[in-house]
Amino acid sequence: MCSNKYLIVLAGPTASGKTEVAIKIAGYFQTEIISADSRQFYREMNIGTAKPSEEELAKAHHHFINSLSIHDNYTVGDFEKETQNLLIQHFKKHKIVVMAGGSGLFIKAVCEGLDKFPVVPQKIRNAINDLFKKEGIEALQKELKKLDPKYFQKVDQHNPMRLIRALEVCWASGKPFSSFMKGKKENRFYKILYINLELDREVLYDRINQRVDRMIETGLENEARELFPFKDLTPLQTVGYQELFDYFDQKITLEQAIELIKRNSRRYAKRQMTWLRRDAHWKAFSPSQIQEILKYITEKMQE
């Protein structure tokens, strides 16, 4: 491990202020930001993913934002490989690189590596996606609970992308998805500092509700309507779009869709907080404690 190179991993639940804090850290240390928010990779998804504004992007160079189309086939394995290659290049000129986002699987892949899974034939991918389209997420939950009850208890059961990926491996291999999860961490050539932004739950939930209101005011409904013809694509199986797709399908009213976006965003934030608190290596700060965060990073680098 190289003792003088540091990846600062900044995580936290949705609406906790990661973008603002990441930009301040990057500015202080004169470095760049790697986005680990998998929804912000996609050019077509802007308002509903709360991407940094043009002004914010101008303050610090961000990697992976707007790097893909929703029509691209991109995996967490692709992200892990691209990020490692990027870090090799950036650590030649920077002592620190910041990685910020709330996508736990993508963060874990970069920091710890990925387990090796079997290749999944396209016909199996198609069959599982057809199951989801025809019978909904409940069918995925039922199938995974039957094939891999161990992983079913751990997975985010309301995230169709996670369920689909696990079922692909189960169907392709005839073995439980969890049997391929060895948990062995890869050795990295840099040190990692883990920072978790925490807020009082009521404050966070209020911020989430206000953010959704701003999204609606700035045109989320129109953005979702433009994406509606592609609603079955994997990147669009996410909060903020699925609820409006149900509205367009006349299953619910617009008011109900907005309330569901708020509720589902709060539930997503709760799952993110649970994941972050599970591992002791995360150092918690309030997003307002920027000076304390900078001091913590500086002191760790001097140890």
C-alpha positions as CSV (number, residue, x, y, z in Angstrom):
1,M,0.0,0.0,0.0
2,C,1.3,3.5,-0.9
3,S,1.3,5.4,2.3
4,N,1.0,8.9,0.9
5,K,-2.0,8.5,-1.4
6,Y,-5.6,8.8,-0.1
7,L,-9.0,8.2,-1.4
8,I,-11.5,10.2,0.6
9,V,-14.8,8.4,0.4
10,L,-17.7,10.7,1.2
11,A,-21.1,9.0,1.6
12,G,-24.4,9.7,3.3
13,P,-28.1,9.4,2.7
14,T,-29.9,11.2,-0.2
15,A,-30.2,14.9,0.4
16,S,-27.6,15.0,3.1
17,G,-25.4,17.5,1.3
18,K,-22.7,15.3,-0.2
19,T,-22.2,17.5,-3.3
20,E,-21.5,20.7,-1.4
21,V,-19.1,19.0,1.1
22,A,-17.3,17.1,-1.7
23,I,-16.7,20.3,-3.6
24,K,-15.3,22.0,-0.5
25,I,-13.0,19.1,0.2
26,A,-11.8,19.0,-3.4
27,G,-11.3,22.8,-3.4
28,Y,-9.3,22.7,-0.2
29,F,-7.0,20.0,-1.4
30,Q,-6.9,21.1,-5.0
31,T,-8.1,17.8,-6.4
32,E,-11.0,16.2,-8.3
33,I,-14.2,14.2,-7.6
34,I,-15.3,10.8,-8.6
35,S,-19.1,10.4,-8.6
36,A,-20.3,7.2,-7.0
37,D,-23.9,8.0,-7.5
38,S,-24.9,5.5,-10.2
39,R,-28.1,7.4,-11.1
40,Q,-26.1,10.5,-12.0
41,F,-24.1,8.6,-14.7
42,Y,-26.9,8.9,-17.1
43,R,-27.2,12.0,-19.4
44,E,-31.0,11.7,-19.8
45,M,-31.7,11.7,-16.0
46,N,-31.1,15.1,-14.6
47,I,-33.7,16.6,-12.3
48,G,-34.8,13.3,-10.7
49,T,-31.2,12.4,-9.8
50,A,-30.4,15.8,-8.2
51,K,-27.2,16.2,-10.2
52,P,-24.8,19.0,-9.3
53,S,-25.7,22.2,-11.0
54,E,-23.5,23.7,-13.8
55,E,-22.2,26.2,-11.2
56,E,-21.2,23.3,-8.9
57,L,-19.6,21.3,-11.7
58,A,-17.5,24.3,-12.5
59,K,-16.1,24.5,-9.0
60,A,-14.5,21.0,-9.1
61,H,-13.9,18.5,-11.9
62,H,-16.4,15.6,-11.6
63,H,-15.8,12.2,-13.2
64,F,-18.7,9.8,-14.3
65,I,-21.5,12.4,-14.2
66,N,-23.3,12.4,-17.6
67,S,-20.9,9.7,-18.8
68,L,-23.5,7.3,-20.1
69,S,-26.8,7.0,-21.8
70,I,-29.7,5.0,-20.3
71,H,-29.4,2.7,-23.4
72,D,-25.8,1.7,-22.5
73,N,-25.1,-1.6,-20.8
74,Y,-23.0,-0.7,-17.8
75,T,-22.2,-2.7,-14.7
76,V,-20.7,-2.1,-11.3
77,G,-17.8,-4.2,-12.5
78,D,-17.2,-1.7,-15.3
79,F,-17.3,1.2,-12.8
80,E,-14.8,-0.6,-10.6
81,K,-12.3,-1.1,-13.4
82,E,-12.6,2.4,-14.8
83,T,-12.3,3.9,-11.4
84,Q,-9.1,2.0,-10.5
85,N,-7.6,3.0,-13.9
86,L,-8.6,6.6,-13.2
87,L,-7.0,6.5,-9.7
88,I,-3.7,5.2,-11.1
89,Q,-3.6,8.3,-13.4
90,H,-4.8,10.8,-10.8
91,F,-2.5,9.7,-8.0
92,K,0.4,10.6,-10.3
93,K,-0.4,14.3,-9.8
94,H,-2.7,14.3,-6.7
95,K,-2.1,13.1,-3.2
96,I,-5.9,13.0,-2.6
97,V,-8.9,12.1,-4.7
98,V,-12.5,12.5,-3.4
99,M,-15.2,9.9,-4.2
100,A,-18.7,11.0,-3.3
101,G,-22.1,9.3,-3.6
102,G,-24.7,7.2,-2.1
103,S,-24.6,4.0,-4.2
104,G,-23.2,1.6,-1.6
105,L,-22.5,-1.3,-4.0
106,F,-20.4,1.0,-6.3
107,I,-18.5,2.4,-3.3
108,K,-17.8,-1.1,-1.9
109,A,-16.6,-2.3,-5.4
110,V,-14.0,0.5,-5.6
111,C,-12.8,0.1,-2.0
112,E,-12.9,-3.6,-1.5
113,G,-13.2,-5.2,-5.0
114,L,-15.9,-7.5,-6.4
115,D,-16.6,-11.1,-5.9
116,K,-16.3,-13.2,-9.1
117,F,-19.7,-14.2,-10.6
118,P,-20.5,-16.5,-13.5
119,V,-21.3,-15.1,-17.0
120,V,-25.0,-14.7,-17.5
121,P,-26.5,-15.5,-20.9
122,Q,-28.6,-12.8,-22.5
123,K,-31.6,-15.1,-22.7
124,I,-31.6,-15.4,-18.9
125,R,-31.3,-11.6,-18.5
126,N,-34.3,-11.3,-20.9
127,A,-36.4,-13.9,-19.1
128,I,-35.9,-12.2,-15.7
129,N,-36.7,-8.8,-17.1
130,D,-39.8,-10.2,-18.7
131,L,-40.8,-11.6,-15.3
132,F,-40.4,-8.2,-13.8
133,K,-42.3,-6.4,-16.5
134,K,-45.3,-8.8,-16.4
135,E,-45.5,-9.6,-12.7
136,G,-43.8,-6.8,-10.9
137,I,-41.2,-6.7,-8.1
138,E,-43.2,-9.1,-5.9
139,A,-42.4,-11.9,-8.4
140,L,-38.7,-11.1,-8.1
141,Q,-38.9,-11.1,-4.3
142,K,-40.7,-14.4,-4.2
143,E,-38.2,-16.1,-6.6
144,L,-35.1,-14.8,-4.8
145,K,-36.5,-15.8,-1.4
146,K,-37.0,-19.3,-2.7
147,L,-33.6,-19.6,-4.4
148,D,-31.4,-17.7,-2.0
149,P,-33.1,-17.0,1.4
150,K,-29.7,-16.0,2.9
151,Y,-29.1,-13.2,0.4
152,F,-32.8,-12.2,0.4
153,Q,-32.6,-11.2,4.1
154,K,-29.6,-8.9,3.3
155,V,-30.6,-7.4,0.0
156,D,-32.6,-4.2,-0.5
157,Q,-35.8,-6.0,-1.3
158,H,-37.4,-2.9,-2.9
159,N,-34.5,-2.4,-5.4
160,P,-35.4,-4.3,-8.6
161,M,-31.9,-3.9,-10.0
162,R,-30.4,-5.8,-7.0
163,L,-33.0,-8.5,-7.2
164,I,-32.6,-8.9,-10.9
165,R,-28.8,-9.2,-10.6
166,A,-29.0,-11.9,-7.9
167,L,-31.6,-13.9,-9.8
168,E,-29.5,-13.8,-13.0
169,V,-26.7,-15.5,-11.1
170,C,-29.0,-18.0,-9.5
171,W,-30.6,-19.0,-12.8
172,A,-27.3,-19.0,-14.7
173,S,-25.4,-21.1,-12.2
174,G,-28.0,-23.1,-10.4
175,K,-26.5,-22.0,-7.2
176,P,-27.4,-19.3,-4.6
177,F,-26.1,-15.8,-5.4
178,S,-24.7,-15.7,-1.8
179,S,-22.5,-18.7,-2.5
180,F,-20.3,-16.5,-4.8
181,M,-19.9,-13.8,-2.2
182,K,-16.6,-14.7,-0.5
183,G,-16.1,-11.4,1.3
184,K,-12.4,-11.2,0.6
185,K,-11.2,-7.7,0.2
186,E,-8.8,-6.6,-2.5
187,N,-5.6,-4.9,-1.5
188,R,-5.5,-1.3,-2.8
189,F,-2.4,0.7,-3.5
190,Y,-3.8,3.7,-1.6
191,K,-5.3,4.4,1.8
192,I,-9.0,5.0,2.2
193,L,-10.7,7.5,4.6
194,Y,-14.4,6.9,5.1
195,I,-16.6,9.9,5.9
196,N,-20.3,9.6,6.5
197,L,-22.6,12.7,6.5
198,E,-25.3,12.4,9.2
199,L,-28.3,14.5,10.0
200,D,-31.1,14.3,12.5
201,R,-33.7,12.1,10.9
202,E,-36.5,14.6,11.0
203,V,-34.2,17.3,9.5
204,L,-33.1,14.9,6.8
205,Y,-36.7,13.9,6.0
206,D,-37.7,17.5,5.7
207,R,-34.8,18.2,3.4
208,I,-35.9,15.2,1.2
209,N,-39.5,16.5,1.1
210,Q,-38.3,20.0,0.1
211,R,-36.0,18.6,-2.6
212,V,-38.9,16.6,-4.2
213,D,-41.0,19.8,-4.2
214,R,-38.2,21.6,-6.0
215,M,-37.8,18.8,-8.5
216,I,-41.5,19.1,-9.4
217,E,-41.3,22.8,-9.6
218,T,-38.3,22.6,-12.0
219,G,-39.8,20.2,-14.4
220,L,-39.4,16.6,-13.1
221,E,-42.8,15.6,-14.6
222,N,-41.8,16.7,-18.1
223,E,-38.4,15.0,-17.8
224,A,-40.1,11.7,-16.7
225,R,-42.7,12.0,-19.6
226,E,-39.8,12.2,-22.1
227,L,-38.3,9.1,-20.6
228,F,-41.7,7.3,-20.3
229,P,-41.2,5.3,-23.6
230,F,-38.1,3.7,-22.1
231,K,-39.6,3.0,-18.6
232,D,-38.6,-0.6,-18.7
233,L,-34.8,0.1,-19.0
234,T,-32.9,-0.8,-15.9
235,P,-31.5,2.8,-15.1
236,L,-35.1,4.0,-14.9
237,Q,-36.2,1.4,-12.3
238,T,-35.7,4.0,-9.6
239,V,-37.4,6.4,-7.2
240,G,-38.6,9.6,-8.8
241,Y,-39.4,8.1,-12.2
242,Q,-41.3,4.9,-11.4
243,E,-43.9,6.8,-9.4
244,L,-44.5,9.3,-12.3
245,F,-44.6,6.4,-14.8
246,D,-47.5,4.9,-12.7
247,Y,-49.2,8.4,-12.9
248,F,-48.8,8.4,-16.7
249,D,-50.2,4.9,-16.8
250,Q,-53.3,6.3,-14.9
251,K,-52.7,4.0,-11.9
252,I,-52.4,6.9,-9.5
253,T,-52.9,10.7,-9.4
254,L,-50.1,13.2,-9.7
255,E,-50.5,14.1,-6.1
256,Q,-50.2,10.5,-5.1
257,A,-47.1,10.1,-7.3
258,I,-45.4,13.1,-5.6
259,E,-46.2,11.8,-2.1
260,L,-44.9,8.4,-3.1
261,I,-41.6,9.9,-4.4
262,K,-41.2,11.6,-1.0
263,R,-42.0,8.4,0.9
264,N,-39.8,6.1,-1.2
265,S,-37.0,8.6,-1.0
266,R,-37.2,8.7,2.8
267,R,-37.2,4.9,2.8
268,Y,-34.2,4.8,0.5
269,A,-32.4,7.2,2.9
270,K,-33.2,5.0,5.8
271,R,-31.7,2.0,4.0
272,Q,-28.6,4.0,3.2
273,M,-28.2,5.0,6.8
274,T,-28.5,1.4,8.0
275,W,-25.8,0.4,5.5
276,L,-23.4,3.1,6.6
277,R,-23.8,2.4,10.3
278,R,-23.2,-1.3,9.8
279,D,-19.4,-0.8,9.3
280,A,-17.3,0.8,12.0
281,H,-14.8,2.4,9.6
282,W,-17.2,5.2,8.7
283,K,-16.4,8.5,10.6
284,A,-19.6,10.5,11.1
285,F,-19.9,14.3,10.7
286,S,-22.7,16.7,10.2
287,P,-22.5,18.3,6.7
288,S,-22.1,21.7,8.4
289,Q,-18.8,20.5,10.0
290,I,-16.6,21.2,7.0
291,Q,-13.7,22.6,9.1
292,E,-13.8,19.5,11.3
293,I,-13.8,17.2,8.3
294,L,-10.8,19.0,6.7
295,K,-9.0,18.8,10.1
296,Y,-9.7,15.1,10.3
297,I,-8.4,14.4,6.8
298,T,-5.3,16.5,7.4
299,E,-4.5,14.7,10.7
300,K,-5.0,11.3,9.2
301,M,-2.6,12.1,6.4
302,Q,0.0,13.1,9.0
303,E,-0.2,9.9,11.0
